[in-house]
Amino acid sequence: MKRPGDAVKLWGLLVLLSVLVYWPVFSSTRLPGGELSDTVHQGYPFLAFTEASLRQGELPLWNPLVFCGVPFYASFSAPVFYPLRGLPLLLLGPEAAVRFLFPVHLVLAGFFAWLLLGAMGTSREGRFAGAVAYCLGAWANTLFYAGHGSKVICWAFLPLLLYAVTKFVSTRSVKWIGLGALAVGMQGLSSHPQMMIYSGGMAVVFTLWRLGHPREWWWKITGFGAMMVLGVLVAAVQLYPGYLFSAHSTRGEGLDPATAASYSMPPEETLTMLLPSAFGLRHGFTDSAISGVPVYFGRLGLRLSSEFTGVLVFIMAMAGFIAGRDRRTKGTLLTLAILGTVVSWGGYTGVFSLLYRAIPLFQKIRAPHMAAFITATSVALAAGPGFDSLFLRGTSRRPLIALAAVAATFLVMLPLAGSLSAALQAPWWTRMGVPGGSGYEFMVRHRGAMLRADLFRALLSSSLLLLLLFASRKFRIKAWHAAVCVVLVTAFELVPFNRNFQVYLNQTTLEGMFRADPELAEMAGEGRVFPGGNELVPLGIRSVTGYHAAKPAVVDRMVTLLSGATPRVIRQFGVTAFNLPEGAFSWSEVHSALSEDDPALSPTPMPRAFIPARVTSGTGEQGFLALSAGSDVQALSVIDAPTGDIPTVCSGTVRITVDTPQEIILGTSSRSTAVVVLADTWYPRWRAEVNGVPTDVNVANGWMRAVTVPPGDSTVRFYYDGSDVVLGMRISILATAAALAVLFFSERLRKRR
């Protein structure tokens, strides 16, 4: 039964838990993020670039500072239209946008889970227990370690979407279509399509379990479809440009089966939901190894977070799955838990291969282990009904006997932790060529100690739950008091565990992290640094390489070409400076060393804009082949255009007069018709004008841009076409207005009738 003060108590509790979990965020000025995390290597640099663009009155559609230029907004790198990211970024800066993202969404996640559990018929006490289980779950909070904020946003709004679905199919009130659409829209604006797809799949399962009588199917399915479509339209400002970008990305034609199944969850590691350190916990960061040996020894390849649900939560969820009162609720959550687990196993089972062939979306996404969030979510939500089945219904002794058996199992396993861990480790040591870990006994013991700590926590939590259940039966303690105890034990398990995944830098500002380098900036000039990287983005210095999760296919070809590049090939990327471990050097300073194996190597760097001496017609593939063979593009450029449309011999001069991220203006002078090449990445949304007249932008040398200019002096203007964002924005505004109107005014209109 709902009481007036419950919401106030809940908000107070959630804020308290958020502060406890993320106390270093509030008590320290140090920036969140590990030295090897995505926060440092992609998050902060990209947020700095986004903030600088917004303050100049521009949406960051294109980032010219890495990979010779990449689509930025369309590649989901600047989710500025998600309110709780865009506004803090603009008002408080990148540091605050990162610092408070996780704490804020922990609170939202708990509140939305509380709403959902109420809609599913859970008691007020069970709602509190389930909401805390959801918001404290390790799957989301340990992502702080890697800085995957977009996933956390989708996770936070998932219960709101499922709440809207549940209310709609039970009441048939269209206002819930509006609420669900807004939840889907927030997920879309968060810029993580894969999480959005998984969430949509969960919403489908919720709907199917609640279809009821066949006469209601049409209405419920139509309403659900309207909710999802309207939600996608709410996020059109982000999803439409992203959709257009996907056609030119490496996933445009789908991933091969092996790539799609990469980063699958090894089935045995599902055990980490209960014993998180069974395989050594996390991997991939500097503090995840001892004496050079990684603590993690599983088969996932890169474990950045945990699926740990808490032992008490897991046991209550099992009670909910088995003895939950509402058939639809436990059926829905159990179905999702099984589906999430099987999908997360990916390439380790034949199921993923079937999904890959049958469902085109599975050809676009990888890292199936992410689907474990479906399992963790279902378990956490099932803890609410599980609480009810244990503490509010029946006097059977079976739960007590089952709990006693669970606690006894952990008690028996505790002294065997070292042997159990050694057995789990054995395959890994064999793969490493050190059977039994001979010579690395310190690591074998360390991993055993971690498992022992897990088993002790499991024993303690299951024993406390057993005592609590016994007391509730024996002494008739109130359900509310039992809920308080459950919340305390859940926090005892998960708060310190989640804190283990919080890493902070010594720096307190981005300026302190990315210090200006005037000498390197001067060396780079209008050209680029090789290899460079994202660390130069906040300094406004262009790089040939970098780190970017979503890139066009042409950029992947460039990266492949550069992986074994000769100095002559490197020069073709407009390199004017080198950023080496020994320091920064200009092209002329390293030329003598580079030319030892290639005396014909030009002593001057290649300019970003030039008119080649000769031009030939050829495909982008032929252009890449010529580059890889060491062809000098200033002497001969391969243009993807019909032979009759381009001159074969050219001469003239080019200078860059305007150089901004989304507009570049060149001044050219030539005696005859000529081809002008700009050594910036080609992408179809780049447009060009020659003397104010629109002209085609052709692919040059596999990845550059080229236009044809007439004899004499000309002005060439390249500009990025953001009309896709404008169209998406118009759709988003209309869809958001429609969703809000449906949410707030549909009931009034119905009552007036």
Order of alpha helices (4+ residues) and beta strands (2+ residues): alpha-alpha-alpha-beta-beta-alpha-alpha-alpha-alpha-alpha-alpha-alpha-alpha-alpha-alpha-alpha-beta-beta-alpha-alpha-alpha-alpha-alpha-alpha-alpha-alpha-alpha-alpha-beta-alpha-alpha-beta-beta-alpha-beta-beta-alpha-beta-beta-beta-beta-beta-beta-beta-beta-beta-alpha
